[in-house]
Amino acid sequence: MVYDQDIKEGVHLVDINEIVSGSGPFCMSFGFDLAPLIRSIKRVGLINNPLLVEKDRHGFDIVAGFRRILALKSLGWKVIPCRILSGASMSPLECLLLGLHENLCIRNFNDVEKGMILKRLSLLVDKDDILDHYMPLINLPSHEPVLSLYLRVENELEDEIKTSLCVNKLSLHAAKLLLGLEQDERCGIVNLLEELIFNVNQQKQLIGYLEDIKQLRDVKILDILEDQAIRIIRYDNNLNNPQKVNAILKVLRAKIFPRLNESEESFKKILSRLNLPEGVKVVPSPYFESPDYQMVVQFRDGTELQEKIVRLSNNKDIRDIRDPWENNS
């Protein structure tokens, strides 16, 4: 608990050089935009003074107000009015919890910040306490695999990747998959995700395809991403984002299942020659695993349905529909 006597009376002007640079042991902020805060300080000044704690040696650690101090520093402030905690009476855990509860009152934490909090707590309290008390406090389920994942995100991922996670360019599930890759592989994939918008499922497909190709062909993921076919797609100004994403996934899938891809293309050519009525589709089973096909007919009324049935019954080319594996054998 923090009592009034733990805080030195009044507000003290602190030379900005005496405040330890960097995030420090109690910081829980990552992936934020300083611009709104800078505009606010310019307009109305500093409303809430940062809270510092005295270090054993000369200087101060930031307990609360990391963003405020960065904003003030960017504005050229040389001294900052701060509240000071007595280092002799405050334990590291008390300082961490003070900062945590101040932040809980005013904002939600992103996934990277949750990892920062859990990492700092893991150095000060036992795992069971984190699972039982602190994970629910930051809206996480009290499961050990979840704790392990967030700690790995904090400990193992590069800041570039964490930034992508914060701005939703990268999903947490995809970040989990990236943990099994080398640093240069992770960064290469994230560069693509920064360039193009992949949804959560597409991110999972992308990473899975790249890992499979790496194992099947004994090639590096960075070399796969530099493949000429993929580069052509990435820099084709005539394609929009969804078209590029789908085209890249198709190229990668074809590298894993070349015969299946050939069969799919062959089947599409067969269908294109049938001149089917509008609203009629022939649907094969996934991966052509079943010999059966479905025909989907869209119609407004019985008259239109009858017309389409007559057209289909008179279409002799329908006999060409067959297992595409036969065409590729």
N, C-alpha and C positions, 0 to 999 in steps of 0.2 A: 504494500500500500504506500501511496505517496501522501505525505502530510504537508501542511503549509510550511512547517519548519524545515522541510527538506529543500524548499525553494528559497533561494536568497531573496531577501526583500526587495521589491521594486524591479524595474527594468534596467538592464545594464547595457551600455554601448560597448560592443565587442568589435575589435579590429577583425576584418574579414580574413586576414592572413592567419589569425589564431584559431580559426575553425578548420578542423581537419578536412582536407579536400577529398573528393571521392564519396562514395555512398556511405562508408562507415559501417559499424557493427549493428546499427539499429534501423538502417534505412529499409523501407519496403515500398519503394517507388521505382517503376520501370515502364518505358514505353509511353511517356506522357508528352503532351504538347504544352510548352511553356507560354505560348503566345497569349492565351486568354488571361493568364495570371499576370503577365507583364503589363497588359493593357489595363487590368484592374488596379495594379499598383500605381501606374502612371496617373490614373484618373482620381483615385481616392486615397492613395497611400497604403502603407502596410497596416492592415487591420488587426491581425493576430500575430503576435511576436513569436518567432521560433523559440524552441526550447532546447537548451544545450546542457551537457553534463561535463563537469571538470574532469580532465584526464589526470592520471597520476603525475605525469610531467606537464610541462607548459602546453596549454591549448585546450580545445573543447571538441567533443563529439556531438553530432546532431542527434537529438532524441526525436524531435518532431519539427518539421518545417524545412525538409530538404529541398523541396521544390521552391519554396519561398526564397531560400538563400540563393539558389541558382538564378532565380529571376532577378533578385537584387544585385547579384554579381554582374549579370548581363547589363543591368542598367547603370553600372559604374559606381555603386555604393561602396564606400571604403570602410564604413563602420555600420553595424546593424544593431538595432535595439532588440535584446534577447532576454528571456528569462533563464536563469542559471540554476541548475540542480547541483547540489553538493555531491561531489564524487565520493566523499567519505561515507555518506549515509545511504547512497543508492547502489543497489546491486545491478549487474548487467541485466538480469531478468526483469527487475522492476523497471528499468529504463525501456527495455524492449516492449513490455506490456503497456507502459504508458503511451508509447508511440502507436502501438497497435490499436488501443482503445480510442485514441484521438482520431485515428483514420477511420475506424469502424463507424464513427458517428457521422462522417461526412461523405463517404464514397464507398464504392464496391472495388474489390481487388481483381485485377486480371490474373490469368493463369500463371504468368511469370512471377508476379508479385506474391502470389500464394506460395510458389516454390521458395522465394526468398524468405518469407515468414517461417515456413516449415524448416528450412535449413538453419535459420538463426535459433529457432526453438530447440532443434535437435541437439544443439551444442550446450543447452542449458537445462533441459528437462528430459525425463525418460520417455521412451516411445509410447508407452501405454497412456501417459498423460496427454501426449499430443493427439493420439487417436480418440480418446474419450472426451477431451474437453476442447482442444484448440481447433481440430478439423471442423467440427460443427460450427464453431464460431466464425469461420471464414467460408461457410457454405460448401463444405466438402464432406462426402460420406466417410465414415470412420472405418475405412478398410485399409489394411496394410499395403496391398498392391497399389492403391491410389497414392498413399504416402510415398511409396518407393518411386512411383512415376514422377511425382512433382519434385522430389529430391534429385532425381536424375536429370530432369529438365534444367534445374538450377545449376547442378554441378558439371554437366557434360556438354550442354549446348552452347554454341557461340552466340554472342550478342546479336549478330545479324539475324540468326534464326529466331531468337527470342523476340526481336522486334517484329518479325513477320507474324509470329504467334499473337502478339499484342494487337496488331491491326487486322487480324482475321484473314490474312493472306494464307496462313498455315493453320490447320486444325490441330487440336491437341492429339487426336488419334494419329494424324500424320507425323506429328512431332515424335510420338512414341515409336513409330516405324523408323524414323530417321536415326534414333539412338543406336540402332544396330549397324549403322554405316560409318565409313571413315569420314573425317572432317571435310576433305575436299569433295567427297560425294554428296554430303549433306548440303554444302554451300552451293554446289552446282544445281541441285534440285530446287533449292530455295530461290536461286536466281531466276529459274524458269517460272516458279510460282509468283514471284514478284512481277514478272513480265506479263503473264497471262493469269486469268482468274479461273482456277479449277475449283469445283465444288468439293465437298467433303469426300464423297464417294469417288470422284475422279482423282483426287489426291491419293487416295488409297490404291486405286488402279495404277496410277503412274508409278508409284514407288514399288508396288508389287511386280509390275512388268519389268522395270529396270533391274530389280534384283534377280528375277528369273533369267533375263537375257545375260546378265553378268555371269551367272552360274552355268548356263547352257553353252555359252560361246566363249567363256573365259576372256571377257573383255572388261575394260573399266567403264564405270557408269559415265564418267566425263566424256569418254570417247563415244559412247552411245548417244549422248545428248548433242555431240558435235557431228553426228551423222548428217550427210548432205541432205537426205530427204527431210529430216526434222528441221534443219536450218532453213530450207526453202519454205517450209510451212510457217516457221516463226516470223520470217521477214517478208511474207507475202502481204502487201498492203491491200490486196483485193479480198482478203479473208477477214471476217470479224472474229472476235474472241472465241465464241462457241465453236465456230468452224475450225479454228486453229487447234483448239483443245481436242475436239473429236478426231481431227486428222492425225494429230500426234499420237493419241492413244491407239488409233487404228494401225499406224505404222509400227508401233511397238508390239502390238498384239500379233501382227503379221510375222514379226521376227520370231515369236515364240511358237506360233501355230501356222507355219507357212502353207501346209497342205489344206488346212481348214480355211485359211484366207483365200486360197485359190478356188476352193469349192464354193465359198460364199460369193465370190466375184462371178464365177461361172453361173451360179443360180440366178444372180441378178440379171445377167445377160439373157438367160432363158426367159425370165419374166418380162424383160423389156421388149421382147419380140412377140409377146402374146397379144398385145393390144387389148388388154383387159378393160372392161367398162370402168368409168370413174366410180370410185367408192368400193371397188373390189380388190381385195388383197389376198395373196397366197402366203401363208405363214408356215415355215418349217419348224421343226422342233429345235430347241437349243443345241448347237453343235451338230445338228443333223443326226442326233443319237437315235431317234425313232424313225421308222420308215413312213410314218403317217404325216400328212400335212393338213392344215386347216385353211378353209377359204372363208374370209370375212366379207360379207356383203352389206353395205350400208344403203338404205333406201328410205323413202318418205312414206310410201303407201304400197298397197298390193300391186297396183298397176306398174309402178316403177320396178318392183321386185320381179314381176313377170317378164318385163322387157329385158331385164338383165339376165334372167335365167335363159331366155330364148337366145340372146346374144352369146352367152357362154356355151350353150348346147350346140350352136352352129360354128363355134370357133375350133377348127380342127387342130390348130397349133397347140391347144391345151395338152394334146397327147405327148408333147415334147417335155412336159414336166417329169423329171426323173431324179433319182438320187445323184447329186452333183459329184459324188465321189467317182461315179462311173465315167464322168467326162474327164477326170484328172488322172485316171488310172492308165 
